[in-house]
Amino acid sequence: MNTTESPSNYNNLETLSVRDLLEGINNEDKSVPLAVEKIIPNIEALVIQIVDKMKQGGRLFYIGAGTSGRLGILDASEIPPTYGMSHDYVIGLIAGGDIAIRKAVEFAEDDTEQAWKDLSKFNISKNDVVIGIAASGKTPYVIGGVQEARKNGLITGCIVCNSNSPLSKEVDFPIEAVVGPEFVTGSTRMKSGTAQKLVLNMISTSTMIQLGRVKGNKMVDMQLSNNKLVDRGVRMVMDEAGISRNEAEELLKTFGSVRNAILNSKK
């Protein structure tokens, strides 16, 4: 039996108090970052490849179904506002298409050919990287997608939560975050989903930093799309340039981005 489907360490959940349920879930969640820590070298190897390919003009694609697909889309959707990159550079695809982001699409994940069809709409090249996300490591949509990507000369990786899964065997850079049984047996949106989210955070954040999208520890290319972010941008400029708030606001208004405001503050 796969680890993700193994019985919970807790029984008779319906008889537990709310406090006991919450403490049990939290206790299980504590194991997740420890599992991720063990596989940092595997994550590092994949990130190095992603950075190299993106420096050559390549893109990063996530493919998944259900919770795994949604996590990939979430990570990809945060790249433009956080790092000021176009939506064209990190792209999340989900079995069943965009409608599956909100509602389950029956049997969409069982089609082994659809993922490559979805990827092919983006004029895939050998500079692109495809990461399959599947807690079980058995999702046909994802396996079929990485198989075709690999056949076409793309670098492939995966994020799974079982050891020696079929998906891991089909990619160049497997990442296996084995977190053990879920609090509710088989509910992989819990610990497995958390592990996948942590790994995705690590991949995209370290990649963006390596690509020069962070200065010091600040998101200098973030989109100034609401008042909160404009205020954050002003404070970044004040801190980096050592100037007053009024001066920072004027620079940000004039040059349109934190990076350009900081650069022009020293002229």
VOPAGU-2260 file (C-alpha; in pm, 1 decimal, decimal comma):
REM VOPAGU-2260
SITE   aa  ch    i         X         Y         Z
SITE  MET   A    0       0,0       0,0       0,0
SITE  ASN   A    1     120,5     353,3     -78,3
SITE  THR   A    2     212,3     568,9     220,7
SITE  THR   A    3     -43,1     829,8     115,1
SITE  GLU   A    4    -319,4     567,7     142,2
SITE  SER   A    5    -203,5     400,2     463,8
SITE  PRO   A    6    -434,2     412,3     769,6
SITE  SER   A    7    -433,3     720,4     991,1
SITE  ASN   A    8    -248,5     707,3    1321,4
SITE  TYR   A    9    -576,7     819,8    1480,8
SITE  ASN   A   10    -896,3     618,2    1518,8
SITE  ASN   A   11   -1261,6     701,2    1586,6
SITE  LEU   A   12   -1218,3    1060,7    1475,1
SITE  GLU   A   13   -1590,2    1128,4    1502,9
SITE  THR   A   14   -1570,3    1071,5    1879,7
SITE  LEU   A   15   -1293,2    1326,2    1940,1
SITE  SER   A   16   -1348,7    1677,9    2073,3
SITE  VAL   A   17   -1270,6    1979,8    1857,3
SITE  ARG   A   18    -956,4    2043,0    2064,6
SITE  ASP   A   19    -838,9    1685,0    2019,5
SITE  LEU   A   20    -901,1    1703,8    1645,9
SITE  LEU   A   21    -708,6    2028,5    1612,0
SITE  GLU   A   22    -417,6    1906,8    1822,4
SITE  GLY   A   23    -404,4    1582,2    1625,6
SITE  ILE   A   24    -395,2    1762,8    1292,7
SITE  ASN   A   25    -131,1    2002,6    1419,5
SITE  ASN   A   26      77,5    1718,2    1557,9
SITE  GLU   A   27      75,8    1547,2    1219,3
SITE  ASP   A   28     159,1    1873,2    1039,9
SITE  LYS   A   29     476,7    1912,8    1246,2
SITE  SER   A   30     630,7    1622,1    1057,1
SITE  VAL   A   31     597,8    1787,7     717,7
SITE  PRO   A   32     891,4    2035,5     719,0
SITE  LEU   A   33    1116,1    1761,6     856,8
SITE  ALA   A   34    1027,0    1540,0     561,7
SITE  VAL   A   35    1098,0    1826,7     321,7
SITE  GLU   A   36    1431,4    1899,0     491,3
SITE  LYS   A   37    1552,8    1550,2     401,7
SITE  ILE   A   38    1508,4    1610,8      30,5
SITE  ILE   A   39    1664,9    1955,8      -6,0
SITE  PRO   A   40    1949,5    1815,4    -221,4
SITE  ASN   A   41    1691,5    1680,0    -466,7
SITE  ILE   A   42    1512,1    2014,9    -477,4
SITE  GLU   A   43    1844,6    2192,1    -527,4
SITE  ALA   A   44    1934,0    1976,6    -827,6
SITE  LEU   A   45    1605,1    2061,1    -999,1
SITE  VAL   A   46    1623,1    2433,8    -920,8
SITE  ILE   A   47    1970,7    2456,0   -1074,3
SITE  GLN   A   48    1828,6    2313,0   -1396,9
SITE  ILE   A   49    1528,9    2546,9   -1391,8
SITE  VAL   A   50    1745,3    2855,2   -1342,8
SITE  ASP   A   51    1978,1    2751,2   -1623,8
SITE  LYS   A   52    1689,8    2694,3   -1865,9
SITE  MET   A   53    1505,6    3014,3   -1771,4
SITE  LYS   A   54    1823,6    3215,5   -1826,0
SITE  GLN   A   55    1812,8    3078,0   -2180,2
SITE  GLY   A   56    1456,9    3201,8   -2223,6
SITE  GLY   A   57    1280,5    2887,0   -2109,5
SITE  ARG   A   58     969,1    2857,3   -1899,2
SITE  LEU   A   59     854,3    2649,1   -1603,9
SITE  PHE   A   60     538,0    2441,7   -1633,0
SITE  TYR   A   61     352,4    2266,7   -1352,9
SITE  ILE   A   62     105,8    1991,7   -1443,2
SITE  GLY   A   63    -126,0    1820,1   -1195,4
SITE  ALA   A   64    -478,5    1707,5   -1114,5
SITE  GLY   A   65    -708,0    1797,7    -825,5
SITE  THR   A   66    -534,9    1949,2    -522,6
SITE  SER   A   67    -191,9    1899,1    -679,0
SITE  GLY   A   68    -294,8    2084,6    -994,0
SITE  ARG   A   69    -446,9    2368,3    -793,6
SITE  LEU   A   70    -127,6    2406,5    -589,4
SITE  GLY   A   71      75,2    2439,4    -908,1
SITE  ILE   A   72    -162,1    2703,2   -1043,7
SITE  LEU   A   73    -149,4    2890,3    -712,5
SITE  ASP   A   74     230,0    2899,9    -717,4
SITE  ALA   A   75     243,3    3008,7   -1081,3
SITE  SER   A   76     -20,1    3279,9   -1029,7
SITE  GLU   A   77     185,7    3445,1    -755,8
SITE  ILE   A   78     496,4    3497,2    -969,6
SITE  PRO   A   79     379,2    3805,7   -1166,6
SITE  PRO   A   80     255,0    4009,8    -867,5
SITE  THR   A   81     544,6    3908,4    -643,8
SITE  TYR   A   82     834,3    3927,0    -887,0
SITE  GLY   A   83     702,2    4136,7   -1174,5
SITE  MET   A   84     747,9    3863,8   -1433,4
SITE  SER   A   85     502,4    3799,2   -1713,8
SITE  HIS   A   86     239,5    3527,7   -1671,6
SITE  ASP   A   87     416,7    3354,1   -1961,5
SITE  TYR   A   88     716,9    3234,4   -1758,9
SITE  VAL   A   89     569,0    3011,1   -1488,8
SITE  ILE   A   90     251,5    2833,1   -1597,2
SITE  GLY   A   91      26,6    2593,4   -1408,2
SITE  LEU   A   92    -195,6    2344,2   -1590,7
SITE  ILE   A   93    -464,8    2124,7   -1434,6
SITE  ALA   A   94    -641,6    1815,0   -1564,7
SITE  GLY   A   95    -986,5    1920,0   -1680,4
SITE  GLY   A   96    -884,7    2277,4   -1763,0
SITE  ASP   A   97    -960,8    2597,9   -1574,3
SITE  ILE   A   98   -1304,0    2480,8   -1461,8
SITE  ALA   A   99   -1125,7    2216,5   -1253,2
SITE  ILE   A  100    -966,6    2488,7   -1040,2
SITE  ARG   A  101   -1299,1    2525,4    -860,0
SITE  LYS   A  102   -1487,0    2204,7    -936,1
SITE  ALA   A  103   -1376,7    1844,9    -979,6
SITE  VAL   A  104   -1394,3    1722,9   -1340,5
SITE  GLU   A  105   -1472,5    1353,5   -1341,7
SITE  PHE   A  106   -1208,2    1122,4   -1489,3
SITE  ALA   A  107   -1001,8    1414,0   -1628,7
SITE  GLU   A  108    -693,0    1288,4   -1448,2
SITE  ASP   A  109    -720,4     945,3   -1615,4
SITE  ASP   A  110    -635,5    1072,0   -1965,3
SITE  THR   A  111    -268,8     996,0   -2037,7
SITE  GLU   A  112    -258,5    1208,2   -2354,5
SITE  GLN   A  113    -427,4    1531,6   -2247,2
SITE  ALA   A  114    -139,7    1689,2   -2053,4
SITE  TRP   A  115      88,7    1691,7   -2355,9
SITE  LYS   A  116    -194,6    1835,8   -2564,3
SITE  ASP   A  117    -234,1    2108,6   -2301,1
SITE  LEU   A  118     139,5    2177,2   -2297,4
SITE  SER   A  119     165,5    2180,0   -2676,2
SITE  LYS   A  120     -62,2    2485,0   -2691,6
SITE  PHE   A  121     232,0    2683,1   -2551,1
SITE  ASN   A  122     478,4    2605,4   -2831,5
SITE  ILE   A  123     696,0    2394,7   -2602,8
SITE  SER   A  124    1073,5    2407,9   -2656,4
SITE  LYS   A  125    1375,2    2225,0   -2513,2
SITE  ASN   A  126    1446,2    2525,1   -2290,4
SITE  ASP   A  127    1125,2    2463,0   -2096,2
SITE  VAL   A  128    1100,0    2255,2   -1776,4
SITE  VAL   A  129     796,8    2046,4   -1679,5
SITE  ILE   A  130     723,3    1947,9   -1319,1
SITE  GLY   A  131     451,7    1691,5   -1255,1
SITE  ILE   A  132     274,3    1724,2    -920,7
SITE  ALA   A  133      87,2    1422,7    -781,9
SITE  ALA   A  134      71,0    1315,1    -418,3
SITE  SER   A  135      22,4     951,0    -513,3
SITE  GLY   A  136     272,9     959,5    -796,9
SITE  LYS   A  137      27,9     756,2   -1005,2
SITE  THR   A  138    -189,3    1015,2   -1182,4
SITE  PRO   A  139    -214,9     917,4   -1553,6
SITE  TYR   A  140    -256,3    1278,3   -1673,7
SITE  VAL   A  141      71,1    1374,6   -1508,6
SITE  ILE   A  142     266,2    1062,2   -1600,7
SITE  GLY   A  143     164,5    1091,4   -1964,8
SITE  GLY   A  144     263,5    1457,1   -1969,4
SITE  VAL   A  145     613,7    1410,3   -1832,1
SITE  GLN   A  146     674,0    1107,1   -2052,5
SITE  GLU   A  147     603,8    1307,8   -2366,7
SITE  ALA   A  148     797,8    1608,0   -2236,3
SITE  ARG   A  149    1099,7    1388,8   -2172,9
SITE  LYS   A  150    1070,8    1226,6   -2517,3
SITE  ASN   A  151    1079,5    1574,9   -2665,9
SITE  GLY   A  152    1400,3    1665,6   -2485,3
SITE  LEU   A  153    1264,4    1873,3   -2195,7
SITE  ILE   A  154    1399,4    1860,1   -1841,6
SITE  THR   A  155    1135,9    1697,8   -1618,8
SITE  GLY   A  156    1080,2    1680,3   -1244,3
SITE  CYS   A  157     805,2    1576,1   -1006,7
SITE  ILE   A  158     676,2    1637,7    -655,0
SITE  VAL   A  159     523,2    1325,6    -501,7
SITE  CYS   A  160     458,4    1190,6    -152,9
SITE  ASN   A  161     525,8     818,9    -204,3
SITE  SER   A  162     860,6     647,5    -249,7
SITE  ASN   A  163     946,6     482,8    -580,4
SITE  SER   A  164     626,0     596,3    -747,2
SITE  PRO   A  165     555,5     541,1   -1118,5
SITE  LEU   A  166     582,6     916,9   -1175,0
SITE  SER   A  167     924,4     939,2   -1008,8
SITE  LYS   A  168    1054,5     676,1   -1248,9
SITE  GLU   A  169     950,7     882,8   -1550,3
SITE  VAL   A  170    1132,3    1209,2   -1470,1
SITE  ASP   A  171    1489,2    1337,2   -1458,9
SITE  PHE   A  172    1460,6    1497,1   -1114,8
SITE  PRO   A  173    1217,8    1325,6    -875,0
SITE  ILE   A  174    1130,6    1495,0    -545,7
SITE  GLU   A  175     967,9    1257,2    -297,7
SITE  ALA   A  176     833,6    1425,0      17,1
SITE  VAL   A  177     715,3    1121,6     213,8
SITE  VAL   A  178     508,6    1258,4     502,4
SITE  GLY   A  179     337,4     940,5     618,7
SITE  PRO   A  180     -31,3     865,2     679,4
SITE  GLU   A  181    -281,2    1148,6     665,8
SITE  PHE   A  182    -487,1    1245,9     973,2
SITE  VAL   A  183    -794,9    1146,2     773,5
SITE  THR   A  184    -688,7     833,7     585,2
SITE  GLY   A  185    -608,3     914,3     222,9
SITE  SER   A  186    -691,3    1286,1     246,7
SITE  THR   A  187    -382,6    1404,5      60,5
SITE  ARG   A  188    -495,0    1767,5      59,8
SITE  MET   A  189    -362,6    1768,2     418,1
SITE  LYS   A  190       2,0    1675,8     491,4
SITE  SER   A  191      81,3    1581,1     133,0
SITE  GLY   A  192     -63,9    1907,4       3,2
SITE  THR   A  193     128,7    2103,3     265,7
SITE  ALA   A  194     451,9    1930,3     165,6
SITE  GLN   A  195     390,4    2004,5    -200,8
SITE  LYS   A  196     320,5    2369,7    -120,7
SITE  LEU   A  197     643,3    2396,4      79,0
SITE  VAL   A  198     844,3    2245,6    -205,6
SITE  LEU   A  199     677,6    2471,8    -462,6
SITE  ASN   A  200     757,4    2774,8    -245,9
SITE  MET   A  201    1120,0    2667,6    -234,0
SITE  ILE   A  202    1144,4    2603,3    -608,0
SITE  SER   A  203     985,0    2924,6    -730,8
SITE  THR   A  204    1131,8    3155,9    -466,7
SITE  SER   A  205    1488,9    3032,9    -503,1
SITE  THR   A  206    1454,6    3042,9    -881,5
SITE  MET   A  207    1331,5    3403,6    -880,4
SITE  ILE   A  208    1612,6    3508,6    -647,4
SITE  GLN   A  209    1868,8    3338,6    -871,3
SITE  LEU   A  210    1720,0    3521,9   -1168,5
SITE  GLY   A  211    1779,1    3856,2    -996,4
SITE  ARG   A  212    1420,1    3936,7    -903,4
SITE  VAL   A  213    1507,6    4017,6    -539,2
SITE  LYS   A  214    1743,1    4287,9    -407,7
SITE  GLY   A  215    1878,4    4227,8     -58,3
SITE  ASN   A  216    1568,8    4060,4      82,2
SITE  LYS   A  217    1310,1    4274,2     -94,3
SITE  MET   A  218    1062,8    4215,0    -379,0
SITE  VAL   A  219    1182,7    4511,3    -581,3
SITE  ASP   A  220     995,4    4405,9    -895,4
SITE  MET   A  221     657,0    4339,2    -734,0
SITE  GLN   A  222     347,2    4482,6    -897,8
SITE  LEU   A  223     209,0    4789,0    -720,5
SITE  SER   A  224    -150,2    4676,5    -766,6
SITE  ASN   A  225    -315,3    4800,5    -446,7
SITE  ASN   A  226    -262,9    5054,5    -167,6
SITE  LYS   A  227    -102,9    4799,1      66,1
SITE  LEU   A  228     160,2    4711,8    -193,3
SITE  VAL   A  229     222,0    5076,0    -280,9
SITE  ASP   A  230     282,5    5145,7      88,7
SITE  ARG   A  231     519,1    4848,6     109,1
SITE  GLY   A  232     700,7    4977,5    -198,0
SITE  VAL   A  233     739,5    5322,0     -44,1
SITE  ARG   A  234     887,9    5170,6     270,4
SITE  MET   A  235    1130,1    4961,8      64,0
SITE  VAL   A  236    1253,2    5269,6    -120,0
SITE  MET   A  237    1288,1    5463,7     206,2
SITE  ASP   A  238    1488,5    5180,4     359,8
SITE  GLU   A  239    1715,5    5112,7      63,5
SITE  ALA   A  240    1778,2    5475,6     -30,9
SITE  GLY   A  241    1775,5    5628,5     317,7
SITE  ILE   A  242    1530,7    5899,9     219,1
SITE  SER   A  243    1208,2    6050,2     352,9
SITE  ARG   A  244     862,8    5912,8     284,6
SITE  ASN   A  245     771,6    6206,7      63,7
SITE  GLU   A  246    1085,0    6158,2    -146,0
SITE  ALA   A  247    1019,0    5784,8    -174,3
SITE  GLU   A  248     658,3    5838,0    -279,5
SITE  GLU   A  249     765,8    6084,1    -547,5
SITE  LEU   A  250    1032,0    5848,6    -683,5
SITE  LEU   A  251     789,4    5556,0    -690,5
SITE  LYS   A  252     528,5    5766,2    -867,2
SITE  THR   A  253     782,4    5887,6   -1122,1
SITE  PHE   A  254     959,5    5561,5   -1202,2
SITE  GLY   A  255     680,3    5310,9   -1148,4
SITE  SER   A  256     866,9    5033,6    -968,1
SITE  VAL   A  257    1063,0    4983,9    -648,7
SITE  ARG   A  258    1372,5    4877,4    -842,5
SITE  ASN   A  259    1373,6    5183,8   -1067,8
SITE  ALA   A  260    1293,2    5415,2    -778,0
SITE  ILE   A  261    1591,4    5283,9    -581,8
SITE  LEU   A  262    1823,5    5305,3    -881,2
SITE  ASN   A  263    1722,9    5663,2    -957,0
SITE  SER   A  264    1740,6    5774,7    -593,1
SITE  LYS   A  265    2118,5    5760,8    -614,4
SITE  LYS   A  266    2151,6    5982,3    -918,7
